[in-house]
Amino acid sequence: MPTIKEVYIKNFKSIKEETFCFNINMNAVLGSNNVGKSNLLEIIKRCLGGKWLSANSFSIDDIHKRQEGESIVVKIIFKEPLKYKKYKSSPEVDVYGFQFEYKLYEKGENKGQYHLDQKCLNDKEEIISTIITKYEKGTGAISEPLTSIPQELKDEIKLIYMGLPRTIESQLPTSQYSFLRIMLQDVCKEIESNSDKKREYNALIQKLMEFLSTEHFKEIEQSIKDNTKAQLGISKDDKSIDVCFNTFSPITFFNNLDLIFKENDFEISATELGQGIQNAVVLSIMQTYEKMKKQGSIILIEEPECFLHPQKQKYLYETFEKISQTNQLIYTTHSPYFVALPNFYQVIRLIKENSETKVQNIRSEKWKEIVKKLWQQRKELQILKDFDTETREFFFSKAVIIVEGDTERLSLPVYANRLKFNLNAADVSIINARGKRNLYKFVQIAQTLNIKTVAFYDIDASDFKNNNKKEEEEEYNNKLNALADVITKIIALDKDYEGELRKTFGEQKYSEICSNIQGTKPIKACQIAQNETLDIPAKIQEAIEWLSKELI
């Protein structure tokens, strides 16, 4: 099945110049409002979904900052090549991608006017200018220019698009981007490939046409026939030329289907229902697509979480995981329920710099090595999939503070507020890694996503004490420290969090403070943090001040 490997875009709306890399299964595009997520989906839809793509498909409003004279360039590269040959006897050509260029004519009578060049690309992402079409004795290979993208190649790509608002009308078979159209096209193929079914269908349609052929209908048909012959200067009695209505194909029939919503004795077209119910029906169509095990489509979805309760969002994400096994899924989202820690490599984080859309992810050799190592631990990572939504916020944050447990998670926001740094306002999330052993994985994932990170760890953690593995813990501590870089700060707490408080207040004062506070260890630590007469531990202050400077 054709799947997108990467998309290079230049000068399209908010995208000045950027390359977007995709996985063959599921891709979650994240970013704040107005960052350019929809622009990415729109250009893919426009280039791959437009059956009659032309210069009229673009305008000056599509050009970055409306700079007249600039060109829009889009390269869509596929994971595996599409196969093309002009004639049955022609050798196959591997087409690895398409290039679209909306640009001005530089000379001739159309100079200064925009036109659209569409080209095929080889494995080096170079334009395929000629292809061999046949061989002749004594001459050898005969080549012809390949000046555009053959329609046969475009037809190989099944594109489905679900935008906003999600209306029934946009998902009926008349829409070329709909799940229903793909499913019903398969029904049509089933009829066309079965000679008995095809003959029976044609006979039934012929009967219907006979029923519909009233005197008024026949009069209309005869008038069109006579007038056409008159326009062509042909005698009415000339039987060599005829014009008549023909029966319609199965897909034409399906194009006239409507979905009817029934409640008790009340019936209404689903297109007239409220937005919430229409959204539910559209999503149910997608789930039917998954249930029918349809495959080979590139599916683009805008904000699947709209109108859905949290539990339904989680259920739909499960559907996404199933669909993406045999289809490529690219969707934008603001919901933590549509991302999962084990699938961090499927996340594409977008930011805006100087009004330009940029990819924040790191796609280096180091990234590939990290993904490879973490993939080997996928069973461990799968356990992290059902962590709370705060952990899922990881992907949406400008920065994260990764801690071992609830003690730090509850206390650090309080200390940050005391230092006049509001974590929520700065898009900073505190992630509870549920133990020291998970810290290393969390920090590595944050680095691949280019997220500024502070990680706190206890020098002597209970994770290791229970197993009497002192040497192993020291080795692990060194590995954590080695992760520190320009966007990552690793902070070792003196033995543990409680030890850091003892060091700050002194042993006697800390004991006095704790004797006056009731509750669990995390609750006590939070109440200590709230007491503004007490000093803020130096390492905590250092971390928060570092983060605040990084995010200004």
TORVEXMI-628157 format. One record per residue: x, y negated, z of N, C-alpha, C in turn. Coordinates in steps of 0.02 Angstrom, whole numbers, plus 50000, padded with zeros to 5 digits. Layout:
# residues N
XYZXYZXYZ
...
# end
This chain:
# residues 552
500425006050000500005000050000500444993850000
500254988549963500654982349964500614979050033
501194977550062501214973850125501724968150118
501594962750153502024956850148502624957750195
503214956950168503834957050208503994950150235
503964945150190504094938350211503774933350163
503664927350188503384921950147503824915850156
504094913350100504474907050100504014901550075
503984896150113503534890550095503924884050097
503834880050046504154873450043503634868250023
503574863150065503164857250051502414858650047
502164863350088501444864450090501174861950157
500794856550153500484853450212500994852250267
500904855350327501364853850382502024857650376
502084862050327502674866350320503154863150270
503684860050295504194856950252504604862250216
504884866750254505254872450225505374877550280
505104883550270505164888650321505044895550291
505344900650321505234907650301504904911250359
504364914750344503974918450395504064925950381
504304929650431504414936850425503844940650458
503624946050425503044949750450503204957150459
502844960250506502864967550513502354970650467
502444976950452501984980150404501304981650435
501264981350503500614983050534500264976950561
500444974650622500064969350654500514963350668
500234957250657500614951050667500164945850700
500364943650760499984938450796500354931850789
500024926950758500324920350748500084915750803
500564913350845500384909350903500664902350897
500354897750933500584890750934500024886250957
500204880350978499704875651003499264873150945
498744869450962498304866650910498694862050863
498504862450799498794857950748499544859350736
499754865450751500464867050740500584869850669
500054872150635500124874550567499954881850557
499644884950606499464892050600498984893250542
498474889150537497984890050484498284888650415
498764884150411499084882650347499444888850320
499744892650365500094898750345499604903750315
499044904950349498544909650323498224907050259
498124900550256497794897650197498214898650134
498874897550138499274898050077499334905350055
499344910050102499344917150083498694918850048
498144916650078497484917950047497434914849978
497664908649972497604905149909498014908449853
498624910549870499064913449819498884920649802
498714924649852498574931649838497844933149826
497404928849852496694930149845496354926749787
496674921449761496354917749706496414921349640
495834923649614495844927449551496044923049493
495834916849494495994912249438496404906449465
496974908049494497414902949523497704898549467
497654891949477497904887249427498114880849462
498334875949422498524869449451497944866249488
497324867849467496734865049500496634867949570
497004873349587496964876249653497344872249705
497744867249682498134862949726497994855649711
498204851349757498124844149747498664840449785
498694833949777499184829849812499104830449888
498504831849911498384832649983498724838750012
498904843549969499234849649992499994848650001
500264843449970500984842349973501174839250040
501714841650069501954839350134502014831750135
501654828650182501634821350191501404817750127
501044821350084500754818550022501284814949979
501874817749976502414814649939502344816349864
502064811749828501944812749757502614813649721
502634818549677503244820149641503604826149669
503464827849732503754833849762503394840149738
503734845749741503454852149719503284856549779
502754860449772502594865649821502884872249794
503274875649835503554882149815503354887349866
503104893049842502914898549885503194905049856
503574908749897503804915349877503514920449925
503164925349899502884930749939503254937149921
503624939949969504024945849957503694951949990
503654957449953503324963449978503824968450007
503584972350055504004977450087504234982550036
503774985049996503934989749942503724986549876
504084988049822503924984749758503274987149727
502954982649690502384984449649502654987049582
502324991849553502544994849490502144991849432
502504989849379502154986849322502464989249257
502044990849209502264991949140501724989349094
501944985949041501464982548997501044987348957
501374992648932501024997848893501135004548926
500715009448907500775016048937501465019048927
501765017648870502425020548854503005016248879
502855010348909503375005848932503705008648996
504355007249006504665009149070504395004849127
504375007649187504125003949245504614998549267
504334992949289504714987449316504534986849390
505034986249433504914985149505504824977649518
504244975749542504114968749559504094968149635
504584964649664504664964249736504304958149766
504064953749723503724947849751503464943349697
503094938149719502824933049674503094926249695
503184921949646503364915049660502844910449628
502624905549667502144900549643502464893649651
502454889649598502754883049602502284877949571
502054873449613501604867949591502054861949581
502164859949519502664854749504502464850649444
502834845249434502704840649378503044843149314
502704841849257503044842649193503584837149188
504174839149167504724834349163504784831049095
504474833849046504504830948979503884833048939
503834830448878503264832048836502674827548849
502134829048814501534824748819501194825048887
501334830448925501044831148992501514828849047
502054825449028502544823149077502204819249134
502384820949196502094817449253501464820649280
501214825849245500624829449269500834835949303
500434837949352500594844049389500354850249351
500744855549355500534862049330500774867349379
500554873649369500724879049415501094884549378
501704885849398502104891349372502004897349418
501874903149388501804909349427502284914449398
502734917049440503264921449416503304927749459
503584933049430503734939249467504464939149487
504614942349544505294942249571505574949349576
506234949949569506564956449576506804957549647
507204962749658507424964349726507894959249755
508164954749714508594949349739508224942749745
507554943249739507104937449742507244932449686
507474935049630507594931049570507014932049522
506894927049480506334927349433506474932649380
505974936949368506024941849314505784938349250
506244936649206506054932649147505844936949088
506134943049082505954947549027505884954649053
505494958649018505424965749035505474969848971
505714975948977505734980448919505044983348909
504784982748850504104985248836504104991648795
504634992848755504664999048716505375000048690
505485005948661506125007548629505995009248556
506445007048513506385008648441507035011848418
506955016648374507545019948346507975014948308
508605015248320509065010848285509115003848315
508615002148355508594995348385508724995748461
508455000948491508525001648564507964998248602
508134995448658507624992448701507354985948671
506704985448670506374979348647506084975848709
506294969648720506054966048779505584960348759
505164958548806504704952848796504744948448858
504604942048850504604937648909504034939248957
504174938649022503654939449073503544932449102
503064928949075502984921849090502514920349148
502164925549172501694924349227501654930649269
501164930849315501044936749356500474940649324
500594946649299500064950549266499474951649313
498864951049287498264951949327498234958949358
498524963849324498514970649351498874971049419
499404967049426499774966949489499374963449544
499054957949526498634954449575498064958949599
497794962949552497234967249569497434972949617
498084974449620498314979649667498274977349739
498234970849750498234968049818497514966949841
497334970449893496664969649922496734964949982
496474958949974496524953850026495844952750058
495834952950125495214951550163495354945550208
494894940950209494994934850249494374933550292
494494932450357493954930550403494154923950435
493844918650412494004911950438493514909650490
493514903150502493044900050549492664894550513
492014893750526491614898150569491504904950536
491404910250576491324916950548490594918050531
490424917150469489724917750447489604924250410
488984926650413488794932650376488894931450301
488724925450279488764923950207489474924950180
489974923150222490674923850199490894931150197
490504935650227490704942750229490234947250190
489754944350153489334948350108489744950450047
489514955450009489904958049953490074952849899
489694947349896489844942149846490504938749859
490744938849922491384935749938491954940549921
492424938049883492984942349861493454944149918
493384940749976493834941950032493524946350087
492944949450075492574952550129492714960050138
492634962250200492684969350216492144973250178
491534970450177490984973950143491134975050069
491424970150037491564970849966492054976649954
492584977049995493074982449988492734989249997
492304989850049491974996250063491494998050007
491104993149982490614994549931490934995749862
491524992749851491884994249789492065001649787
492225004449845492375011649847491755015749831
491165013449852490545016849835490445016649759
490585010849729490525010149656490995014949619
491605015449644492085020049613491835027249618
491525028749675491245035549685490715037049632
490295032049618489765032949568490075033449498
490545028949483490855028749416491245035149401
491555038149452491975044049440491575050549437
490935050349455490505056249454490015055549395
490115059549343489715058749281488975059749294
488785064449338488075065549353487775059549388
488135056949439487895051049475487845045049428
488335044149385488345038449340487755038849291
487625044849265487065045749218486395044449253
486335046949315485715046049352485615038649369
486165035249387486125028149403485895024149342
486195025549284486015021849223485285023049204
485055029249215484355030749199483885026849244
484055026449309483635022749356483625015249340
484205012549322484255005549305483865004049241
483895008749193483525007849131482775007549145
482535011749190481835011649209481645004949242
482105002549284481984996049316481954990449264
482404990749215482404985649163481754985849122
481524991949109480894992649073480314989649113
480334990849179479814988049223479834980449223
480454977649223480534970349226480414967049158
480394970949105480324967949038479604966149023
479364961049055478694958449042478694954648976
478104952648953478064948948890478474942548893
478434939248951478814933048960479574934348956
479794939848987480504941648985480724942948913
480304946848876480474948448806480494942148764
480054937448779480044931148742480684927148753
480914926948817481544923448833482134926748796
482174933348798482724936948766482724935848690
482124936248660482074935348587482274928248567
482064923348607482234916348591482984915148594
483314918048645484044917348650484384920648589
484124926348569484394930048512484324925948447
483724923348436483594919548374484004913048372
484024909648428484394903248430485144904248423
485404909748451486124911148443486284912348369
485864916248335485984917648264485924911248223
485454906948242485384900648207486004896248216
486274896048276486884892148290487474894748248
487484901248236488034904348198487884904648123
487304902148102487124902148031486964909048005
486684913348049486534920248030485774921048026
485554924947979484834926047970484544929948029
483934928248048483594931748102483544939248088
483504940948024483404947948005484054951948001
484614948548011485264951948008485344956248071
485334962948062485374967548119486094969148140
486594966448103487294967848120487504963948182
487134958848199487274954848258486674955148304
486804956348368486254956548416486474953348482
485994950448517486114947648583485544950048628
485724953248684485204955748728485474956348799
485004956548846485204957648916485384964948926
485884966048968486114972848981485964974649054
485974981049070485874983149139486494981249180
486404980849246486954978549287487324984349320
487964983149337488384988149368488214988849442
488434994249474488294995149546488524989249588
489114986349573489364980849615488924974749607
488634973749547488164968149538487554969149582
487324975449586486754976949629486934975549702
487524977849724487734976849793487824969449809
488014965549759488114958349770487474954849791
486904958049779486264955049797486004957549865
486414961549899486194964049964486204958350016
485744958850062485724954250119485664958350182
485934956050236485864959350300485264956450337
484824960750358484204958650393484254960450467
484124955550509484144956550581483424957450605
483294962950641482624964350665482614964450741
482104961350769481994961550841481244962450853
481054968450877480354970350882480044969850812
479524965750802479204965150737479454959250696
479954955850723480204949750690480814951550646
480804949150583481364950250537481624943550512
482294943150506482594937050480483264938750448
483444935150396484094936050365484634934450417
485134938750421485674937650469486044931150456
486004928550394486344922250377486024916350412
485414917250438485054911750471485114912050547
485494916950573485564917750645486054912650673
486074912250739486554907850773487264910250763
487734905650775488444907050763488694913050803
488474913550866488714919050908488514925850881
487874926550861487634932950835487954934550767
488034929450725488364930550660489074933050671
489424930050719490104932150734490124939450755
489634941450797489594948450821489484953250763
489044951350716488904955750659489514956350614
489864950750602490464950750560490994955350590
491094954850655491594959050688491384966350687
490734967650689490494974650685490634977450615
490604973150564490764975350496491504977450493
491934973450526492644975150527492754981750564
492394982850619492474989050656492224995050615
491724993850574491484999150528492025000850477
492364995750454492934996650407493455001250440
493605000050504494095004250539493825011350547
493185011950564492885018550574492885022550510
492795019250453492785022650388493495024350364
493995022350405494705023750390494925020950323
494675014950307494885011650246495595009150256
495975008850201496675007150208496925003150148
497535000350157497874997150101497714989750092
497394986550141497214979550134497694975050174
497754968850152498084963650191497514959450221
497464959450287496884956450321497114950150359
496814944450343496964938150376496374936150419
496494934650483495944932850529496134926750570
495674921950572495754915950613495414916950681
495794916350733495544916350803494994921550816
495174927850817494674933150828494304932650894
494594928950942494294928551009493664924351013
493514920450961492944915850964492294919450981
491914916751029491254919151050491274925851087
491874928251106491914934851138492104934251211
491764938151254491954938751324492624942351329
492974941551385493644944751392493644952251377
493144955951403493134963151392493054964851318
492644960951282492544962051210493174960151171
493554955251197494184953551165494674959351169
494704962351228495154968051237494944973951193
494294974851187494034980251145494194979051072
494134972751050494284971050981495034971850967
495444970251016496174971151007496334978550995
495974982951030496064990151019495884991950948
495354988850921495164989950851495714987550805
496004981850820496564979150781497134984250777
497294987150834497844992050836497704998050791
497075000050789496885005750746496905003850672
496604998050656496594995750586497294994850559
497734992150601498414990550577498844996650564
498605002550582498975008650566498985009950490
498475007650455498435008850383498305002450343
498314996750376498224990250344498714985250376
498864979950340499274974650370498804969150396
498894967550460498444962750493498854956650515
498634950750494498954944450514498414939950542
498484937950606497954933950636498244928550680
497864923050686498054917650732497644918550796
497934916550853497554917250915497824912550969
497364910751014497544907151076497414911451137
497214917751125496984921951181497534926851203
497654927351269498144932251293497914939451284
497274940451267497024947251258497214950151189
497494945951145497674948351078498434948851069
498784949451125499494950851124499634956051179
500174959651172500374964551223501124964851226
501384965351286502114965151295502484970351253
502244976551248502604981451208502644979451134
502184975251112502154973151042502454966251032
502954964551072503244957751069503524956251000
503774961250965504074960250898503544958650845
502904959350862502364957750816502144950450823
502444946850869502234939950883502654934950843
502314930250810502654924850774502454918350809
502934915150842502804908950879502974902950835
502494898450828502594892350788502624886250833
503044881550816503094875250851503114869650799
503044863450822503104857750777503684853550798
504134852050751504704847650763504694842250709
504664835950731504634830350683504074831250632
503484833450657502884834450617502954840050566
503434844550577503544850250532503434856750569
503084861450537502964868050566503604872150562
503804875050619504414879150622504264885750658
504634890950638504594897350674505084897150731
504844898750791505274898450850505654904950863
505394910550837505714916950848506434917150822
506834921450853507514922650829507504929050789
507754928850728507784934750685508514936150666
508924937550716509634938550705509804946050711
510424947750700510654954650711510564956650784
510664951750829510564952950900509834954850913
509384951350880508664952750887508514959950866
508794961950809508674968750784508924973950833
509494972550864509794977250911509354977750974
509104972050997508664972051056508024975951042
507724974650985507114978150966507234985650964
507794987550935507964994750929508014997950998
508364994551045508454997351112507794997651150
507394992251144506754992151180506264997251150
506324998351085505895003351053506025010351081
506645011551100506815017951130506505018651199
506315012951229505995012951295505245011551289
504955013051230504265010951217503765014151266
503925020051293503465023051341503435018851405
504015016351425504035011951484503665005451469
503785002751409503464996451391502704997251385
502485003251364501765004251356501405003551423
501745005351477501455004551543501314997251558
501734992851530501664985651543501094982551503
500804986451457500284983751412499694980951450
499504984251503498894982251540499044977651599
499624974251598499764969351649499234963851647
499204960051700498704954851704498804949451649
498294945151642498324940151589498894935151599
499114934251661499674929651673500304932251637
500394938851637500954941751602500884940751527
500274941251501500154940351430500264933051409
500204928351458500334921351443501054920151421
501474924851438502174924851418502274922151346
501864924651299501944923151228501744915951210
501344912851253501074906351237501454900651272
501964902351309502304897551352502894894051318
503014887851338503624884451316504214886951357
504074889051419504594891751462504274896651511
504674901251537504414906051585504894906551644
504604907951703504994909651762504824916951778
505324921251774505214928351783505454930351853
504994933451891505154935251960504994942651971
505234945152030505144952252045504454953852073
504144949052109503514950752142503104944752160
502574945952199502084940852215502354935452262
502854936952302503124932052348503374925852310
503784926952260504034921452220503494918452176
503054922752149502524920252104502064915252138
501924916452203501474911852239501834905552264
502464906152279502824900652310503104895552260
503354897952205503704893552158503274887852131
502624888852113502214883252090502154877752143
502134879852208502084874952262502714870652265
503284873952262503924870152263503974865552202
503744868052145503764863852083503344857552092
502754858252121502324852452132502644847452181
502984850252231503344845752278503894841852243
504164844852190504694841452151504404837452092
503734836252094503384832352043503434835351973
503434842051971503464845551906502884850551904
502364848751864501774853051859501894858351806
501924864551828502084869951781501554870751727
500924870251745500384871051696500414865551643
500524859351665500554853751618501144854551570
501674857751593502274858651551502264865151512
501704868951515501644875351480502164880351504
502254880651570502714885451600502314890851636
502464897151622502124902651656502594906251703
502324908451760502714912651806502504919851794
502994923951776502854930851758503104935551812
502644939551839502824944551890503024950951853
503674952551854503924958451818503784964951854
503484964551913503314970551952503934974751967
504444971351992505044974952013505654972951974
506214973852007506854971651978507034975451914
506854981751911507044985851854506744983451788
506194979651792505884977051731506164970351709
506544967051752506784960251737507184959951672
507634964751664508084964651606507694964751541
507184969051537506774969551476506394962951464
506114960151517505734953951509506174948351483
506774947751511507224942351490507434943351417
507584949551397507774950951328507214948951280
506604950651297506034949051254505964941451249
506034938051304505984930651304506514927751258
507114930551258507644927951216507494928951142
507204934651123507044935751053506504930851029
506074928651075505554923951058505774916651068
506404915851087506704909151095506334905051148
506154908351203505804905051258506304903251313
506304897051335506724894951391506524898951453
507014901651488506874906451541507294905251603
506964905751661507314906351725507114913051754
507604917051774507454923551804507784923851873
507374925351923507624926251992507684933752006
508224935752036508264942752059508584943152128
508384948352165508674949652231509314953652222
509844951452254510474955152250510384962252277
510024962852333509874969352362509124970552355
508934974352306508214975452293507994982352317
507374982652338507094989052363507064994252307
507034991952244507014996552187507605001352190
508164998752213508775002752213508935005652282
508715002352335508855004652403508585011652415
507975012852390507655019252403508035025052373
508425023652323508795028952289509535029152307
509725024752353510425024452374510905023952314
510745019452269511145018752209511475011852207
511915010752254512235004152261512645002352199
513025007152174513445005752115513005004252054
512465007952048512015006851992511714999851996
511544997552057511254990852064511764985552047
512384986352068512904981452052512994980951976
512984986651943513044986651870512444983051838
511854984351865511244981051840511274973551851
511524971451910511594964251924512054960951874
512594964251857513064961551808512744960951739
512324965751721511974965551657511494959551655
511144958451712510694952651715511074946151708
511624945551745512024939351742512284938051671
512434943351635512714942651567512204940051517
511554940151536511034937551492511004929951491
511324926751538511304919451541511584916351478
511224911351451511464907651393511154900651394
511154897151338510924890151338510174889551352
509784894751339509064894251353508864898851411
509344902151443509184906951495509604905651557
509274904751614509624903751678509454909651723
509974913151745509894918951790510114916951860
509664917851909509814915651978509754921652025
510314922952060510334928452109510164925652178
509644928352209509454926252276509874929952327
510034926552382510464929352434510114935352466
510314941252445510014947652464509304948252437
508854943952460508174943852433507874936952447
507234935952428506914929452436506904927352509
506734932052553506704930552624507394928452650
507924931652623508604929952643508784922852623
508504920652566508624913752543508304908652591
507714910452617507374906052664507764905852731
507994911552753508394911752815509014907452808
509324907752749509934903852737509784896352737
509194894452712508994887352708508824884452776
508424888152816508174885552880508594887552940
509004892752932509344895552989508924901153019
509244906153048508904912153072508384910553127
508584906253176508134904853232507514901053209
507624895853169507054891753147506594895853102
506874900153059506464904353015506014908953056
506294911853109505894916253153505334912353186
505474906253208504964902153240504404900453191
504604898753130504104897053078503644903053066
503944908953057503564914953041503104917053098
503304915753159502894917653217502234913853220
502224908153187501614903853188501184904853125
501364909553083500994910653020500744917853018
500104918553002499804925152996499754927052921
499794933452907499694935652838500264939952812
500194941952750500704946152718501314941952701
501834945252680502454941852663502354936552608
501994937952553501874932852502501484926852529
500974928152573500574922752601500994918352647
501414921552687501854917752731502324913252690
502614916152637503084912352596502744906352563
502114907252542501734901852510501594896252561
501404898152622501264893052673501894889252694
502464892652694503104889352708503244884252654
503114886252591503234881652535502794875452539
502194876252566501724870652570501914865652624
502324867652671502524863352726503064858452702
502864852352690503324847352661503844844852710
503794846852772504324844952820504924849552815
504834855152780505374860052773505744858952707
506384860052708506794859252647506604864352594
506724862252532506634866952476507294870752467
507274877452463507884881252454508274878752393
508934878152400509364875052349509304878452281
509284885052281509274888652216508604887652181
508074887052219507414885752189507394878752161
507654873952198507674867052174508104866552110
508664870052110509114870052052508744872551990
508384878051998508034881151941507484876551914
507094873551958506534869351937506794862951904
507314860151931507594854051901507904855551832
508204861451825508484863451760507924864051708
507384867251728506814868151682506514861451662
506414857051711506094850651696506524846551647
507184846951653507624843351607507594846451537
507554853151534507534856651470506894855151431
506354853751467505704852851434505534845551421
505934841051444505804833851433506014832151361
# end
